[in-house]
Amino acid sequence: MKTIADAPMWSGKRRFLRAPAGIAVLQKNMQEEKKMELSQMLAMVDHTLLKPESTWAQIKAICDDAMKYHTATVCIPACYVARCKAYMQDKADKVGVCTVIGFPTGYSTTETKVFEAADAVKNGADEVDMVINIGMLKDGRDDEVLAEINAIKAACAGHTLKVIIETCLLSEDEKIRMCDIVSKSDADFIKTSTGFSTAGATFDDVALMKAHMKPGKGIKAAGGIASLDDAYRFIELGATRLGTSRIVKLVKNEEATGY
């Protein structure tokens, strides 16, 4: 995704630029286009806070930011879903509530993950991000990985399910197999990372997912999105959702630390 500074309008309007009034109008138009582009990117962000020490005051603050900047969702620990949903319920700018299950390791039993998903939805979650059983995949038990995803999707009762595959722990062949599994599944998105393992999203992994995922499935890049340029690049490569705590901080001109 290019910024307005790269647009051909610069070379195509030289006469217009000679007039001071024309320059002012053009600058205003550029600012509006930049703002629109940034707003479109923010609308693809799951504004995230998943630290184990997260307090309600911190969760409430990211809800406020998410509503102010119109992100897609807030992604928060399951224990805060009901309170977060209630807090935003009557707000004009309320956003979706996303939570995580089987997080961050993925090795809970399928039955446990199914309960977590159903409980999250009952408490008001609009979207659920699950972690696959990575050992199961490495053992070649692809049919069981698929069955678990579909069981969890059924427990989501029509709500969005994203499948975290933890790309940093997988070989290229395993990543491609997961693209095939998620493409065949009832899930809505494939997601790169938890942000709690050895690395987060990479450009290469998102490009691989774009090349191997079935059309119609979403791709979520998560973990380690350090700059607005990173965010735009992930979108260019095929990401349709971004999991990050840093982007809103950058927009607010705060230090971009965290997920």
Rosetta blueprint (number, residue, H / E / L):
1 M L
2 K L
3 T L
4 I H
5 A H
6 D H
7 A L
8 P L
9 M H
10 W H
11 S H
12 G H
13 K L
14 R H
15 R H
16 F H
17 L H
18 R H
19 A L
20 P H
21 A H
22 G H
23 I H
24 A H
25 V H
26 L H
27 Q H
28 K H
29 N H
30 M H
31 Q H
32 E H
33 E H
34 K H
35 K H
36 M H
37 E H
38 L H
39 S H
40 Q H
41 M H
42 L H
43 A L
44 M L
45 V E
46 D E
47 H E
48 T E
49 L L
50 L L
51 K L
52 P L
53 E L
54 S L
55 T L
56 W H
57 A H
58 Q H
59 I H
60 K H
61 A H
62 I H
63 C H
64 D H
65 D H
66 A H
67 M H
68 K H
69 Y H
70 H L
71 T L
72 A L
73 T E
74 V E
75 C E
76 I E
77 P L
78 A H
79 C H
80 Y H
81 V H
82 A H
83 R H
84 C H
85 K H
86 A H
87 Y H
88 M H
89 Q L
90 D L
91 K L
92 A L
93 D L
94 K L
95 V L
96 G E
97 V E
98 C E
99 T E
100 V E
101 I E
102 G L
103 F L
104 P L
105 T L
106 G L
107 Y L
108 S L
109 T L
110 T H
111 E H
112 T H
113 K H
114 V H
115 F H
116 E H
117 A H
118 A H
119 D H
120 A H
121 V H
122 K H
123 N L
124 G L
125 A L
126 D L
127 E E
128 V E
129 D E
130 M E
131 V E
132 I L
133 N L
134 I H
135 G H
136 M H
137 L H
138 K H
139 D L
140 G L
141 R L
142 D H
143 D H
144 E H
145 V H
146 L H
147 A H
148 E H
149 I H
150 N H
151 A H
152 I H
153 K H
154 A H
155 A H
156 C L
157 A L
158 G L
159 H L
160 T E
161 L E
162 K E
163 V E
164 I E
165 I L
166 E L
167 T H
168 C H
169 L H
170 L L
171 S L
172 E H
173 D H
174 E H
175 K H
176 I H
177 R H
178 M H
179 C H
180 D H
181 I H
182 V H
183 S H
184 K H
185 S L
186 D L
187 A L
188 D L
189 F E
190 I E
191 K E
192 T L
193 S L
194 T L
195 G L
196 F L
197 S L
198 T L
199 A L
200 G L
201 A L
202 T L
203 F H
204 D H
205 D H
206 V H
207 A H
208 L H
209 M H
210 K H
211 A H
212 H H
213 M L
214 K L
215 P L
216 G L
217 K L
218 G E
219 I E
220 K E
221 A E
222 A E
223 G L
224 G L
225 I L
226 A L
227 S L
228 L H
229 D H
230 D H
231 A H
232 Y H
233 R H
234 F H
235 I H
236 E H
237 L H
238 G L
239 A L
240 T L
241 R E
242 L E
243 G E
244 T E
245 S L
246 R H
247 I H
248 V H
249 K H
250 L H
251 V H
252 K L
253 N L
254 E L
255 E L
256 A L
257 T L
258 G L
259 Y L
